[in-house]
Amino acid sequence: MSNIKDESMLELLEVYMEMVEKQDEIIYRMSHLLKEYVTELQHLRNIHQFLDYDPEQKQDEAILEECIEQYETMKE
């Protein structure tokens, strides 16, 4: 019975490690794309002289922060 429990724990650990690796890959690829978007956006702002700060950005940041907190809670 202990052997079955150990095997189940190992399988669970393997799944968890695969998920972590996939999350790392997702984060890496999203970061790369975001950097490209930021660069392109900065070019557009320079061309069109858009220097205004988007007031909705604060709201988006708050929503993102809430989503991250919810994700952290789900992991526990």
PDB file of N, CA, C and O in Angstrom, chain B, residues numbered from 101:
ATOM      1  N   MET B 101       0.823  -1.195   0.000  1.00  0.00           N
ATOM      2  CA  MET B 101       0.000   0.000   0.000  1.00  0.00           C
ATOM      3  C   MET B 101       0.862   1.252   0.000  1.00  0.00           C
ATOM      4  O   MET B 101       0.538   2.236  -0.665  1.00  0.00           O
ATOM      5  N   SER B 102       1.947   1.215   0.737  1.00  0.00           N
ATOM      6  CA  SER B 102       2.863   2.354   0.775  1.00  0.00           C
ATOM      7  C   SER B 102       3.505   2.570  -0.588  1.00  0.00           C
ATOM      8  O   SER B 102       3.771   3.704  -0.987  1.00  0.00           O
ATOM      9  N   ASN B 103       3.747   1.490  -1.289  1.00  0.00           N
ATOM     10  CA  ASN B 103       4.354   1.566  -2.617  1.00  0.00           C
ATOM     11  C   ASN B 103       3.421   2.290  -3.587  1.00  0.00           C
ATOM     12  O   ASN B 103       3.867   3.105  -4.394  1.00  0.00           O
ATOM     13  N   ILE B 104       2.125   1.989  -3.503  1.00  0.00           N
ATOM     14  CA  ILE B 104       1.137   2.649  -4.361  1.00  0.00           C
ATOM     15  C   ILE B 104       1.075   4.134  -4.029  1.00  0.00           C
ATOM     16  O   ILE B 104       0.991   4.967  -4.931  1.00  0.00           O
ATOM     17  N   LYS B 105       1.115   4.464  -2.766  1.00  0.00           N
ATOM     18  CA  LYS B 105       1.083   5.861  -2.341  1.00  0.00           C
ATOM     19  C   LYS B 105       2.322   6.599  -2.840  1.00  0.00           C
ATOM     20  O   LYS B 105       2.229   7.736  -3.305  1.00  0.00           O
ATOM     21  N   ASP B 106       3.490   5.944  -2.741  1.00  0.00           N
ATOM     22  CA  ASP B 106       4.728   6.555  -3.234  1.00  0.00           C
ATOM     23  C   ASP B 106       4.671   6.783  -4.740  1.00  0.00           C
ATOM     24  O   ASP B 106       5.101   7.827  -5.231  1.00  0.00           O
ATOM     25  N   GLU B 107       4.138   5.801  -5.473  1.00  0.00           N
ATOM     26  CA  GLU B 107       4.022   5.944  -6.930  1.00  0.00           C
ATOM     27  C   GLU B 107       3.076   7.089  -7.283  1.00  0.00           C
ATOM     28  O   GLU B 107       3.343   7.857  -8.208  1.00  0.00           O
ATOM     29  N   SER B 108       1.988   7.200  -6.557  1.00  0.00           N
ATOM     30  CA  SER B 108       1.038   8.284  -6.804  1.00  0.00           C
ATOM     31  C   SER B 108       1.672   9.638  -6.532  1.00  0.00           C
ATOM     32  O   SER B 108       1.464  10.593  -7.281  1.00  0.00           O
ATOM     33  N   MET B 109       2.434   9.713  -5.472  1.00  0.00           N
ATOM     34  CA  MET B 109       3.116  10.971  -5.141  1.00  0.00           C
ATOM     35  C   MET B 109       4.138  11.325  -6.221  1.00  0.00           C
ATOM     36  O   MET B 109       4.276  12.490  -6.595  1.00  0.00           O
ATOM     37  N   LEU B 110       4.851  10.319  -6.718  1.00  0.00           N
ATOM     38  CA  LEU B 110       5.832  10.574  -7.776  1.00  0.00           C
ATOM     39  C   LEU B 110       5.154  11.046  -9.058  1.00  0.00           C
ATOM     40  O   LEU B 110       5.636  11.962  -9.724  1.00  0.00           O
ATOM     41  N   GLU B 111       4.037  10.414  -9.396  1.00  0.00           N
ATOM     42  CA  GLU B 111       3.296  10.845 -10.582  1.00  0.00           C
ATOM     43  C   GLU B 111       2.802  12.277 -10.417  1.00  0.00           C
ATOM     44  O   GLU B 111       2.891  13.085 -11.342  1.00  0.00           O
ATOM     45  N   LEU B 112       2.290  12.579  -9.251  1.00  0.00           N
ATOM     46  CA  LEU B 112       1.811  13.930  -8.973  1.00  0.00           C
ATOM     47  C   LEU B 112       2.953  14.940  -9.057  1.00  0.00           C
ATOM     48  O   LEU B 112       2.787  16.032  -9.600  1.00  0.00           O
ATOM     49  N   LEU B 113       4.083  14.576  -8.527  1.00  0.00           N
ATOM     50  CA  LEU B 113       5.252  15.453  -8.582  1.00  0.00           C
ATOM     51  C   LEU B 113       5.700  15.674 -10.017  1.00  0.00           C
ATOM     52  O   LEU B 113       6.062  16.791 -10.387  1.00  0.00           O
ATOM     53  N   GLU B 114       5.680  14.618 -10.836  1.00  0.00           N
ATOM     54  CA  GLU B 114       6.057  14.743 -12.247  1.00  0.00           C
ATOM     55  C   GLU B 114       5.105  15.694 -12.984  1.00  0.00           C
ATOM     56  O   GLU B 114       5.537  16.547 -13.760  1.00  0.00           O
ATOM     57  N   VAL B 115       3.816  15.532 -12.728  1.00  0.00           N
ATOM     58  CA  VAL B 115       2.828  16.411 -13.364  1.00  0.00           C
ATOM     59  C   VAL B 115       3.064  17.852 -12.935  1.00  0.00           C
ATOM     60  O   VAL B 115       3.040  18.767 -13.758  1.00  0.00           O
ATOM     61  N   TYR B 116       3.291  18.043 -11.648  1.00  0.00           N
ATOM     62  CA  TYR B 116       3.554  19.383 -11.126  1.00  0.00           C
ATOM     63  C   TYR B 116       4.793  20.002 -11.782  1.00  0.00           C
ATOM     64  O   TYR B 116       4.777  21.165 -12.184  1.00  0.00           O
ATOM     65  N   MET B 117       5.855  19.217 -11.882  1.00  0.00           N
ATOM     66  CA  MET B 117       7.098  19.725 -12.483  1.00  0.00           C
ATOM     67  C   MET B 117       6.888  20.069 -13.957  1.00  0.00           C
ATOM     68  O   MET B 117       7.427  21.062 -14.444  1.00  0.00           O
ATOM     69  N   GLU B 118       6.112  19.260 -14.663  1.00  0.00           N
ATOM     70  CA  GLU B 118       5.812  19.557 -16.068  1.00  0.00           C
ATOM     71  C   GLU B 118       5.011  20.861 -16.175  1.00  0.00           C
ATOM     72  O   GLU B 118       5.246  21.669 -17.073  1.00  0.00           O
ATOM     73  N   MET B 119       4.079  21.052 -15.264  1.00  0.00           N
ATOM     74  CA  MET B 119       3.287  22.289 -15.265  1.00  0.00           C
ATOM     75  C   MET B 119       4.180  23.500 -15.001  1.00  0.00           C
ATOM     76  O   MET B 119       4.034  24.539 -15.646  1.00  0.00           O
ATOM     77  N   VAL B 120       5.091  23.363 -14.064  1.00  0.00           N
ATOM     78  CA  VAL B 120       6.000  24.466 -13.749  1.00  0.00           C
ATOM     79  C   VAL B 120       6.875  24.785 -14.951  1.00  0.00           C
ATOM     80  O   VAL B 120       7.087  25.953 -15.275  1.00  0.00           O
ATOM     81  N   GLU B 121       7.382  23.753 -15.612  1.00  0.00           N
ATOM     82  CA  GLU B 121       8.207  23.975 -16.804  1.00  0.00           C
ATOM     83  C   GLU B 121       7.403  24.677 -17.893  1.00  0.00           C
ATOM     84  O   GLU B 121       7.906  25.587 -18.553  1.00  0.00           O
ATOM     85  N   LYS B 122       6.163  24.257 -18.080  1.00  0.00           N
ATOM     86  CA  LYS B 122       5.318  24.875 -19.107  1.00  0.00           C
ATOM     87  C   LYS B 122       5.009  26.325 -18.729  1.00  0.00           C
ATOM     88  O   LYS B 122       4.997  27.196 -19.599  1.00  0.00           O
ATOM     89  N   GLN B 123       4.758  26.596 -17.446  1.00  0.00           N
ATOM     90  CA  GLN B 123       4.528  27.972 -17.005  1.00  0.00           C
ATOM     91  C   GLN B 123       5.757  28.827 -17.285  1.00  0.00           C
ATOM     92  O   GLN B 123       5.634  29.963 -17.744  1.00  0.00           O
ATOM     93  N   ASP B 124       6.934  28.289 -17.010  1.00  0.00           N
ATOM     94  CA  ASP B 124       8.160  29.028 -17.278  1.00  0.00           C
ATOM     95  C   ASP B 124       8.288  29.358 -18.759  1.00  0.00           C
ATOM     96  O   ASP B 124       8.669  30.470 -19.127  1.00  0.00           O
ATOM     97  N   GLU B 125       7.966  28.384 -19.606  1.00  0.00           N
ATOM     98  CA  GLU B 125       8.042  28.624 -21.044  1.00  0.00           C
ATOM     99  C   GLU B 125       7.030  29.683 -21.476  1.00  0.00           C
ATOM    100  O   GLU B 125       7.343  30.557 -22.284  1.00  0.00           O
ATOM    101  N   ILE B 126       5.833  29.600 -20.940  1.00  0.00           N
ATOM    102  CA  ILE B 126       4.793  30.589 -21.261  1.00  0.00           C
ATOM    103  C   ILE B 126       5.247  31.981 -20.839  1.00  0.00           C
ATOM    104  O   ILE B 126       5.126  32.940 -21.601  1.00  0.00           O
ATOM    105  N   ILE B 127       5.765  32.084 -19.630  1.00  0.00           N
ATOM    106  CA  ILE B 127       6.223  33.376 -19.125  1.00  0.00           C
ATOM    107  C   ILE B 127       7.348  33.922 -19.999  1.00  0.00           C
ATOM    108  O   ILE B 127       7.356  35.106 -20.335  1.00  0.00           O
ATOM    109  N   TYR B 128       8.293  33.064 -20.365  1.00  0.00           N
ATOM    110  CA  TYR B 128       9.404  33.501 -21.208  1.00  0.00           C
ATOM    111  C   TYR B 128       8.892  34.025 -22.546  1.00  0.00           C
ATOM    112  O   TYR B 128       9.285  35.103 -22.991  1.00  0.00           O
ATOM    113  N   ARG B 129       8.022  33.260 -23.176  1.00  0.00           N
ATOM    114  CA  ARG B 129       7.538  33.654 -24.505  1.00  0.00           C
ATOM    115  C   ARG B 129       6.659  34.899 -24.442  1.00  0.00           C
ATOM    116  O   ARG B 129       6.743  35.762 -25.316  1.00  0.00           O
ATOM    117  N   MET B 130       5.816  34.999 -23.413  1.00  0.00           N
ATOM    118  CA  MET B 130       4.980  36.193 -23.260  1.00  0.00           C
ATOM    119  C   MET B 130       5.845  37.418 -22.987  1.00  0.00           C
ATOM    120  O   MET B 130       5.574  38.501 -23.506  1.00  0.00           O
ATOM    121  N   SER B 131       6.877  37.250 -22.178  1.00  0.00           N
ATOM    122  CA  SER B 131       7.774  38.371 -21.890  1.00  0.00           C
ATOM    123  C   SER B 131       8.452  38.853 -23.159  1.00  0.00           C
ATOM    124  O   SER B 131       8.578  40.055 -23.391  1.00  0.00           O
ATOM    125  N   HIS B 132       8.884  37.912 -23.973  1.00  0.00           N
ATOM    126  CA  HIS B 132       9.543  38.276 -25.234  1.00  0.00           C
ATOM    127  C   HIS B 132       8.578  39.064 -26.124  1.00  0.00           C
ATOM    128  O   HIS B 132       8.942  40.100 -26.681  1.00  0.00           O
ATOM    129  N   LEU B 133       7.348  38.566 -26.252  1.00  0.00           N
ATOM    130  CA  LEU B 133       6.367  39.277 -27.075  1.00  0.00           C
ATOM    131  C   LEU B 133       6.038  40.648 -26.495  1.00  0.00           C
ATOM    132  O   LEU B 133       5.917  41.627 -27.231  1.00  0.00           O
ATOM    133  N   LEU B 134       5.895  40.713 -25.182  1.00  0.00           N
ATOM    134  CA  LEU B 134       5.586  41.997 -24.557  1.00  0.00           C
ATOM    135  C   LEU B 134       6.694  43.011 -24.782  1.00  0.00           C
ATOM    136  O   LEU B 134       6.421  44.190 -25.006  1.00  0.00           O
ATOM    137  N   LYS B 135       7.941  42.562 -24.724  1.00  0.00           N
ATOM    138  CA  LYS B 135       9.053  43.479 -24.983  1.00  0.00           C
ATOM    139  C   LYS B 135       8.971  44.028 -26.401  1.00  0.00           C
ATOM    140  O   LYS B 135       9.219  45.212 -26.630  1.00  0.00           O
ATOM    141  N   GLU B 136       8.620  43.162 -27.355  1.00  0.00           N
ATOM    142  CA  GLU B 136       8.471  43.626 -28.735  1.00  0.00           C
ATOM    143  C   GLU B 136       7.321  44.626 -28.844  1.00  0.00           C
ATOM    144  O   GLU B 136       7.440  45.642 -29.529  1.00  0.00           O
ATOM    145  N   TYR B 137       6.205  44.336 -28.167  1.00  0.00           N
ATOM    146  CA  TYR B 137       5.059  45.245 -28.198  1.00  0.00           C
ATOM    147  C   TYR B 137       5.412  46.592 -27.576  1.00  0.00           C
ATOM    148  O   TYR B 137       5.030  47.641 -28.095  1.00  0.00           O
ATOM    149  N   VAL B 138       6.126  46.561 -26.487  1.00  0.00           N
ATOM    150  CA  VAL B 138       6.516  47.806 -25.816  1.00  0.00           C
ATOM    151  C   VAL B 138       7.402  48.637 -26.733  1.00  0.00           C
ATOM    152  O   VAL B 138       7.227  49.851 -26.840  1.00  0.00           O
ATOM    153  N   THR B 139       8.343  47.990 -27.389  1.00  0.00           N
ATOM    154  CA  THR B 139       9.235  48.699 -28.312  1.00  0.00           C
ATOM    155  C   THR B 139       8.432  49.323 -29.450  1.00  0.00           C
ATOM    156  O   THR B 139       8.629  50.489 -29.794  1.00  0.00           O
ATOM    157  N   GLU B 140       7.535  48.545 -30.024  1.00  0.00           N
ATOM    158  CA  GLU B 140       6.707  49.049 -31.127  1.00  0.00           C
ATOM    159  C   GLU B 140       5.814  50.192 -30.657  1.00  0.00           C
ATOM    160  O   GLU B 140       5.654  51.189 -31.361  1.00  0.00           O
ATOM    161  N   LEU B 141       5.242  50.050 -29.483  1.00  0.00           N
ATOM    162  CA  LEU B 141       4.391  51.106 -28.932  1.00  0.00           C
ATOM    163  C   LEU B 141       5.193  52.381 -28.704  1.00  0.00           C
ATOM    164  O   LEU B 141       4.713  53.480 -28.981  1.00  0.00           O
ATOM    165  N   GLN B 142       6.403  52.236 -28.202  1.00  0.00           N
ATOM    166  CA  GLN B 142       7.242  53.405 -27.979  1.00  0.00           C
ATOM    167  C   GLN B 142       7.565  54.103 -29.300  1.00  0.00           C
ATOM    168  O   GLN B 142       7.599  55.332 -29.369  1.00  0.00           O
ATOM    169  N   HIS B 143       7.802  53.307 -30.350  1.00  0.00           N
ATOM    170  CA  HIS B 143       8.033  53.900 -31.665  1.00  0.00           C
ATOM    171  C   HIS B 143       6.814  54.696 -32.123  1.00  0.00           C
ATOM    172  O   HIS B 143       6.939  55.809 -32.635  1.00  0.00           O
ATOM    173  N   LEU B 144       5.641  54.111 -31.933  1.00  0.00           N
ATOM    174  CA  LEU B 144       4.418  54.806 -32.337  1.00  0.00           C
ATOM    175  C   LEU B 144       4.210  56.082 -31.528  1.00  0.00           C
ATOM    176  O   LEU B 144       3.796  57.108 -32.067  1.00  0.00           O
ATOM    177  N   ARG B 145       4.497  56.010 -30.238  1.00  0.00           N
ATOM    178  CA  ARG B 145       4.364  57.217 -29.404  1.00  0.00           C
ATOM    179  C   ARG B 145       5.332  58.295 -29.863  1.00  0.00           C
ATOM    180  O   ARG B 145       4.975  59.473 -29.911  1.00  0.00           O
ATOM    181  N   ASN B 146       6.533  57.907 -30.193  1.00  0.00           N
ATOM    182  CA  ASN B 146       7.522  58.880 -30.664  1.00  0.00           C
ATOM    183  C   ASN B 146       7.093  59.500 -31.990  1.00  0.00           C
ATOM    184  O   ASN B 146       7.229  60.706 -32.197  1.00  0.00           O
ATOM    185  N   ILE B 147       6.580  58.671 -32.871  1.00  0.00           N
ATOM    186  CA  ILE B 147       6.157  59.165 -34.185  1.00  0.00           C
ATOM    187  C   ILE B 147       4.978  60.124 -34.044  1.00  0.00           C
ATOM    188  O   ILE B 147       4.950  61.181 -34.673  1.00  0.00           O
ATOM    189  N   HIS B 148       4.017  59.751 -33.222  1.00  0.00           N
ATOM    190  CA  HIS B 148       2.794  60.542 -33.096  1.00  0.00           C
ATOM    191  C   HIS B 148       2.794  61.458 -31.881  1.00  0.00           C
ATOM    192  O   HIS B 148       1.812  62.149 -31.613  1.00  0.00           O
ATOM    193  N   GLN B 149       3.875  61.458 -31.168  1.00  0.00           N
ATOM    194  CA  GLN B 149       4.057  62.301 -29.993  1.00  0.00           C
ATOM    195  C   GLN B 149       2.950  62.080 -28.958  1.00  0.00           C
ATOM    196  O   GLN B 149       2.424  63.022 -28.366  1.00  0.00           O
ATOM    197  N   PHE B 150       2.622  60.814 -28.765  1.00  0.00           N
ATOM    198  CA  PHE B 150       1.659  60.450 -27.720  1.00  0.00           C
ATOM    199  C   PHE B 150       2.420  60.280 -26.424  1.00  0.00           C
ATOM    200  O   PHE B 150       3.118  59.286 -26.226  1.00  0.00           O
ATOM    201  N   LEU B 151       2.285  61.229 -25.566  1.00  0.00           N
ATOM    202  CA  LEU B 151       2.973  61.160 -24.287  1.00  0.00           C
ATOM    203  C   LEU B 151       1.989  61.042 -23.127  1.00  0.00           C
ATOM    204  O   LEU B 151       2.394  60.973 -21.967  1.00  0.00           O
ATOM    205  N   ASP B 152       0.708  61.020 -23.441  1.00  0.00           N
ATOM    206  CA  ASP B 152      -0.309  60.950 -22.393  1.00  0.00           C
ATOM    207  C   ASP B 152      -0.332  59.560 -21.770  1.00  0.00           C
ATOM    208  O   ASP B 152      -0.116  58.546 -22.433  1.00  0.00           O
ATOM    209  N   TYR B 153      -0.599  59.557 -20.481  1.00  0.00           N
ATOM    210  CA  TYR B 153      -0.746  58.313 -19.749  1.00  0.00           C
ATOM    211  C   TYR B 153      -2.200  57.882 -19.816  1.00  0.00           C
ATOM    212  O   TYR B 153      -3.097  58.685 -19.562  1.00  0.00           O
ATOM    213  N   ASP B 154      -2.440  56.640 -20.151  1.00  0.00           N
ATOM    214  CA  ASP B 154      -3.796  56.116 -20.268  1.00  0.00           C
ATOM    215  C   ASP B 154      -4.371  55.875 -18.871  1.00  0.00           C
ATOM    216  O   ASP B 154      -3.860  55.031 -18.136  1.00  0.00           O
ATOM    217  N   PRO B 155      -5.419  56.599 -18.497  1.00  0.00           N
ATOM    218  CA  PRO B 155      -5.994  56.425 -17.149  1.00  0.00           C
ATOM    219  C   PRO B 155      -6.566  55.024 -16.920  1.00  0.00           C
ATOM    220  O   PRO B 155      -6.638  54.567 -15.780  1.00  0.00           O
ATOM    221  N   GLU B 156      -6.968  54.351 -17.980  1.00  0.00           N
ATOM    222  CA  GLU B 156      -7.490  52.996 -17.833  1.00  0.00           C
ATOM    223  C   GLU B 156      -6.379  51.996 -17.501  1.00  0.00           C
ATOM    224  O   GLU B 156      -6.659  50.878 -17.068  1.00  0.00           O
ATOM    225  N   GLN B 157      -5.138  52.393 -17.700  1.00  0.00           N
ATOM    226  CA  GLN B 157      -4.023  51.500 -17.419  1.00  0.00           C
ATOM    227  C   GLN B 157      -3.978  51.148 -15.931  1.00  0.00           C
ATOM    228  O   GLN B 157      -3.677  50.008 -15.578  1.00  0.00           O
ATOM    229  N   LYS B 158      -4.271  52.106 -15.064  1.00  0.00           N
ATOM    230  CA  LYS B 158      -4.303  51.839 -13.620  1.00  0.00           C
ATOM    231  C   LYS B 158      -5.338  50.767 -13.297  1.00  0.00           C
ATOM    232  O   LYS B 158      -5.091  49.881 -12.480  1.00  0.00           O
ATOM    233  N   GLN B 159      -6.488  50.854 -13.938  1.00  0.00           N
ATOM    234  CA  GLN B 159      -7.534  49.870 -13.714  1.00  0.00           C
ATOM    235  C   GLN B 159      -7.084  48.494 -14.208  1.00  0.00           C
ATOM    236  O   GLN B 159      -7.301  47.487 -13.534  1.00  0.00           O
ATOM    237  N   ASP B 160      -6.457  48.455 -15.386  1.00  0.00           N
ATOM    238  CA  ASP B 160      -5.946  47.195 -15.918  1.00  0.00           C
ATOM    239  C   ASP B 160      -4.893  46.597 -15.003  1.00  0.00           C
ATOM    240  O   ASP B 160      -4.860  45.384 -14.794  1.00  0.00           O
ATOM    241  N   GLU B 161      -4.027  47.451 -14.455  1.00  0.00           N
ATOM    242  CA  GLU B 161      -2.998  46.977 -13.534  1.00  0.00           C
ATOM    243  C   GLU B 161      -3.632  46.391 -12.277  1.00  0.00           C
ATOM    244  O   GLU B 161      -3.170  45.371 -11.765  1.00  0.00           O
ATOM    245  N   ALA B 162      -4.687  47.030 -11.778  1.00  0.00           N
ATOM    246  CA  ALA B 162      -5.374  46.532 -10.586  1.00  0.00           C
ATOM    247  C   ALA B 162      -6.035  45.184 -10.861  1.00  0.00           C
ATOM    248  O   ALA B 162      -5.980  44.277 -10.030  1.00  0.00           O
ATOM    249  N   ILE B 163      -6.654  45.059 -12.018  1.00  0.00           N
ATOM    250  CA  ILE B 163      -7.289  43.791 -12.389  1.00  0.00           C
ATOM    251  C   ILE B 163      -6.242  42.692 -12.529  1.00  0.00           C
ATOM    252  O   ILE B 163      -6.446  41.566 -12.075  1.00  0.00           O
ATOM    253  N   LEU B 164      -5.125  43.028 -13.160  1.00  0.00           N
ATOM    254  CA  LEU B 164      -4.042  42.057 -13.299  1.00  0.00           C
ATOM    255  C   LEU B 164      -3.542  41.611 -11.936  1.00  0.00           C
ATOM    256  O   LEU B 164      -3.332  40.420 -11.707  1.00  0.00           O
ATOM    257  N   GLU B 165      -3.356  42.545 -11.045  1.00  0.00           N
ATOM    258  CA  GLU B 165      -2.878  42.225  -9.694  1.00  0.00           C
ATOM    259  C   GLU B 165      -3.872  41.308  -8.985  1.00  0.00           C
ATOM    260  O   GLU B 165      -3.474  40.362  -8.305  1.00  0.00           O
ATOM    261  N   GLU B 166      -5.164  41.588  -9.145  1.00  0.00           N
ATOM    262  CA  GLU B 166      -6.193  40.750  -8.531  1.00  0.00           C
ATOM    263  C   GLU B 166      -6.165  39.335  -9.114  1.00  0.00           C
ATOM    264  O   GLU B 166      -6.301  38.353  -8.385  1.00  0.00           O
ATOM    265  N   CYS B 167      -5.987  39.242 -10.426  1.00  0.00           N
ATOM    266  CA  CYS B 167      -5.908  37.927 -11.070  1.00  0.00           C
ATOM    267  C   CYS B 167      -4.711  37.136 -10.554  1.00  0.00           C
ATOM    268  O   CYS B 167      -4.813  35.934 -10.310  1.00  0.00           O
ATOM    269  N   ILE B 168      -3.594  37.803 -10.392  1.00  0.00           N
ATOM    270  CA  ILE B 168      -2.394  37.139  -9.884  1.00  0.00           C
ATOM    271  C   ILE B 168      -2.635  36.645  -8.464  1.00  0.00           C
ATOM    272  O   ILE B 168      -2.244  35.529  -8.122  1.00  0.00           O
ATOM    273  N   GLU B 169      -3.270  37.457  -7.641  1.00  0.00           N
ATOM    274  CA  GLU B 169      -3.577  37.051  -6.268  1.00  0.00           C
ATOM    275  C   GLU B 169      -4.512  35.845  -6.260  1.00  0.00           C
ATOM    276  O   GLU B 169      -4.324  34.920  -5.470  1.00  0.00           O
ATOM    277  N   GLN B 170      -5.513  35.848  -7.132  1.00  0.00           N
ATOM    278  CA  GLN B 170      -6.441  34.722  -7.222  1.00  0.00           C
ATOM    279  C   GLN B 170      -5.705  33.459  -7.650  1.00  0.00           C
ATOM    280  O   GLN B 170      -5.956  32.375  -7.124  1.00  0.00           O
ATOM    281  N   TYR B 171      -4.795  33.607  -8.608  1.00  0.00           N
ATOM    282  CA  TYR B 171      -3.998  32.468  -9.066  1.00  0.00           C
ATOM    283  C   TYR B 171      -3.164  31.906  -7.927  1.00  0.00           C
ATOM    284  O   TYR B 171      -3.095  30.692  -7.735  1.00  0.00           O
ATOM    285  N   GLU B 172      -2.538  32.790  -7.180  1.00  0.00           N
ATOM    286  CA  GLU B 172      -1.714  32.360  -6.039  1.00  0.00           C
ATOM    287  C   GLU B 172      -2.566  31.611  -5.020  1.00  0.00           C
ATOM    288  O   GLU B 172      -2.123  30.608  -4.459  1.00  0.00           O
ATOM    289  N   THR B 173      -3.768  32.084  -4.780  1.00  0.00           N
ATOM    290  CA  THR B 173      -4.672  31.419  -3.839  1.00  0.00           C
ATOM    291  C   THR B 173      -5.078  30.034  -4.350  1.00  0.00           C
ATOM    292  O   THR B 173      -5.173  29.080  -3.578  1.00  0.00           O
ATOM    293  N   MET B 174      -5.311  29.939  -5.642  1.00  0.00           N
ATOM    294  CA  MET B 174      -5.695  28.652  -6.229  1.00  0.00           C
ATOM    295  C   MET B 174      -4.574  27.623  -6.115  1.00  0.00           C
ATOM    296  O   MET B 174      -4.837  26.429  -5.974  1.00  0.00           O
ATOM    297  N   LYS B 175      -3.334  28.082  -6.175  1.00  0.00           N
ATOM    298  CA  LYS B 175      -2.212  27.157  -6.106  1.00  0.00           C
ATOM    299  C   LYS B 175      -2.091  26.518  -4.734  1.00  0.00           C
ATOM    300  O   LYS B 175      -1.552  25.419  -4.606  1.00  0.00           O
ATOM    301  N   GLU B 176      -2.580  27.188  -3.721  1.00  0.00           N
ATOM    302  CA  GLU B 176      -2.427  26.685  -2.351  1.00  0.00           C
ATOM    303  C   GLU B 176      -3.320  25.547  -2.053  1.00  0.00           C
ATOM    304  O   GLU B 176      -3.301  25.022  -0.940  1.00  0.00           O
TER     305      GLU B 176
END
